[in-house]
Amino acid sequence: MRSKLVLFACLFLSLVAAGFFGYRWRKADSQLRETVRWTHFVMDSLGTSVEFPHPPYATAEHDIIYWQWVATMAQLQSRKWQQFVRDWVGLRSTLLDEAAIAQLKQEGLEDPPRQLRESLMTRADLIPFPGVLGGTMEIKDDSIVLLEPPYAFARFDDGHVGGSMLLQYSVLPGGRVDWKRLWASLE
């Protein structure tokens, strides 16, 4: 009778242990899927996807190190893509070559693309159309394209109506920029 009781206790304890470890395994698997889904979402929102290496076959202590490594690699890749996007936007919005930039530096501009953009964004008076519904027309930084010197193209809007204009600039002594509107059109 005593041996049956010990056998029953061992069977009961093994079922409890199996249930406990099964619960822990399902919880860890759920956390893994959630982490992978979140990381894919973050990386896809940056315009790229990520391929994870297979997890190491080791104890649970090493899994923490693995996921910290994955998170660190995802952050590094995210920063790399953010820098790529910033560089791409900068290249897309200027047609100034190295010679033109060097010439503008000789004329007194320290950082010609940045200074030209900042100067133009402050010149809402160049927009020949008043804002609609009481709005104020403005030139946004991401709408400016620096063409071959001394020209620039810019879009403007007031949140309701917008337009485009072609401008000519000249660098005055002291690094100041003078702007002249050549053409403008309301859309």
C-alpha positions as CSV (number, residue, x, y, z in Angstrom):
1,M,0.0,0.0,0.0
2,R,2.8,2.4,0.9
3,S,4.6,1.8,-2.5
4,K,1.3,2.7,-4.3
5,L,1.1,5.9,-2.3
6,V,4.7,6.8,-3.1
7,L,4.1,6.0,-6.8
8,F,1.0,8.1,-6.9
9,A,2.8,11.0,-5.2
10,C,5.6,10.8,-7.7
11,L,3.1,10.7,-10.6
12,F,1.3,13.7,-9.2
13,L,4.5,15.7,-8.7
14,S,5.7,14.9,-12.2
15,L,2.4,16.1,-13.6
16,V,2.6,19.3,-11.6
17,A,6.2,19.8,-12.7
18,A,5.2,19.1,-16.4
19,G,2.3,21.6,-16.1
20,F,4.6,24.2,-14.6
21,F,7.3,23.9,-17.2
22,G,4.7,23.7,-20.0
23,Y,3.2,27.0,-18.7
24,R,6.7,28.6,-18.6
25,W,7.5,27.4,-22.1
26,R,4.2,28.8,-23.5
27,K,4.8,32.1,-21.7
28,A,8.4,32.4,-23.1
29,D,7.2,31.4,-26.6
30,S,4.5,34.1,-26.4
31,Q,7.1,36.7,-25.3
32,L,9.4,35.7,-28.1
33,R,6.6,36.1,-30.7
34,E,5.6,39.5,-29.3
35,T,9.3,40.7,-29.3
36,V,9.8,39.5,-32.9
37,R,6.5,41.1,-34.0
38,W,7.4,44.4,-32.2
39,T,10.9,44.5,-33.7
40,H,9.6,43.7,-37.2
41,F,7.1,46.6,-36.8
42,V,9.8,49.0,-35.8
43,M,12.2,48.0,-38.6
44,D,9.4,48.0,-41.2
45,S,8.4,51.5,-40.1
46,L,11.9,52.5,-41.0
47,G,11.6,51.1,-44.5
48,T,13.6,48.0,-43.9
49,S,13.1,44.5,-42.5
50,V,15.2,42.5,-40.2
51,E,16.2,38.9,-40.3
52,F,16.9,37.5,-36.9
53,P,19.6,34.9,-36.3
54,H,18.5,31.6,-34.7
55,P,18.5,31.6,-30.9
56,P,21.3,29.9,-29.3
57,Y,20.7,26.4,-27.9
58,A,21.6,27.0,-24.3
59,T,20.1,27.6,-20.9
60,A,17.5,30.3,-20.2
61,E,20.2,32.5,-18.7
62,H,21.8,32.9,-22.2
63,D,18.4,33.8,-23.8
64,I,18.4,37.1,-21.9
65,I,21.9,37.9,-23.4
66,Y,20.7,36.9,-26.8
67,W,17.6,39.1,-26.8
68,Q,19.7,42.0,-25.4
69,W,22.0,41.5,-28.3
70,V,19.1,41.4,-30.8
71,A,17.7,44.6,-29.3
72,T,21.1,46.3,-29.6
73,M,21.5,45.2,-33.2
74,A,18.0,46.5,-34.1
75,Q,18.9,49.9,-32.5
76,L,22.1,50.1,-34.5
77,Q,20.4,49.1,-37.7
78,S,17.6,51.7,-36.9
79,R,20.2,54.4,-36.5
80,K,21.9,53.5,-39.7
81,W,18.7,53.7,-41.6
82,Q,17.7,57.0,-40.0
83,Q,21.1,58.4,-41.1
84,F,20.6,57.0,-44.6
85,V,17.2,58.6,-44.8
86,R,18.6,62.0,-43.6
87,D,21.4,61.8,-46.2
88,W,19.0,60.8,-48.9
89,V,16.7,63.7,-48.2
90,G,19.6,66.1,-48.2
91,L,20.9,64.8,-51.5
92,R,17.4,64.8,-53.1
93,S,16.8,68.5,-52.3
94,T,20.0,70.0,-53.7
95,L,21.6,70.0,-57.1
96,L,24.6,72.0,-55.8
97,D,27.8,70.2,-56.7
98,E,31.1,70.5,-54.9
99,A,32.3,73.3,-57.1
100,A,29.2,75.4,-56.5
101,I,29.4,74.8,-52.7
102,A,33.1,75.8,-52.8
103,Q,32.2,79.0,-54.7
104,L,29.4,79.9,-52.3
105,K,31.8,79.4,-49.4
106,Q,34.2,81.8,-51.0
107,E,31.4,84.3,-51.2
108,G,30.9,84.1,-47.4
109,L,28.6,81.2,-46.6
110,E,29.9,78.7,-44.1
111,D,27.3,76.0,-44.8
112,P,25.7,77.0,-48.1
113,P,22.8,74.5,-48.3
114,R,21.7,75.1,-44.7
115,Q,22.1,78.9,-44.9
116,L,20.3,79.2,-48.2
117,R,17.4,77.1,-46.9
118,E,17.1,79.0,-43.6
119,S,17.3,82.4,-45.4
120,L,14.6,81.4,-47.8
121,M,12.2,80.1,-45.1
122,T,12.2,83.5,-43.4
123,R,11.2,85.2,-46.6
124,A,7.4,84.7,-46.8
125,D,7.2,88.2,-48.4
126,L,8.4,86.5,-51.6
127,I,5.1,84.7,-51.9
128,P,2.8,86.8,-54.1
129,F,-0.4,85.2,-53.0
130,P,-2.2,85.9,-49.7
131,G,-3.3,83.0,-47.5
132,V,-6.8,81.6,-48.0
133,L,-9.3,81.7,-45.1
134,G,-7.0,83.9,-43.1
135,G,-4.0,81.5,-43.3
136,T,-0.4,82.5,-43.7
137,M,1.6,81.2,-46.6
138,E,4.9,79.7,-45.7
139,I,7.8,78.0,-47.3
140,K,8.8,74.7,-45.6
141,D,12.3,73.4,-45.5
142,D,11.5,70.1,-47.1
143,S,10.0,71.8,-50.1
144,I,13.1,73.7,-51.1
145,V,15.3,72.4,-53.9
146,L,18.5,74.2,-54.5
147,L,19.2,74.2,-58.2
148,E,22.4,75.2,-60.1
149,P,23.5,78.6,-58.7
150,P,21.9,81.1,-58.5
151,Y,18.5,79.4,-58.6
152,A,16.2,77.7,-56.2
153,F,12.7,76.1,-56.4
154,A,10.3,76.2,-53.5
155,R,6.8,75.2,-52.7
156,F,4.6,77.2,-50.4
157,D,1.2,76.7,-48.7
158,D,-1.1,77.9,-46.0
159,G,-2.5,74.5,-45.1
160,H,-5.3,74.8,-47.6
161,V,-3.9,76.1,-50.9
162,G,-0.3,75.9,-52.2
163,G,1.9,76.8,-55.0
164,S,5.4,76.9,-56.4
165,M,7.9,79.5,-57.3
166,L,11.3,79.9,-58.9
167,L,13.8,82.2,-57.2
168,Q,17.2,83.7,-57.8
169,Y,19.6,84.4,-55.0
170,S,22.8,86.4,-54.6
171,V,25.2,86.4,-51.7
172,L,25.9,89.8,-50.3
173,P,29.0,90.8,-48.3
174,G,28.9,89.4,-44.8
175,G,27.2,86.1,-45.8
176,R,23.7,87.6,-46.2
177,V,21.5,86.2,-49.0
178,D,19.3,88.4,-51.2
179,W,16.3,86.7,-52.9
180,K,14.4,87.6,-56.1
181,R,11.2,85.9,-57.2
182,L,11.3,85.0,-60.9
183,W,8.1,83.1,-61.3
184,A,5.2,81.9,-59.1
185,S,2.1,79.8,-59.6
186,L,-0.9,79.0,-57.4
187,E,-2.3,75.5,-57.6
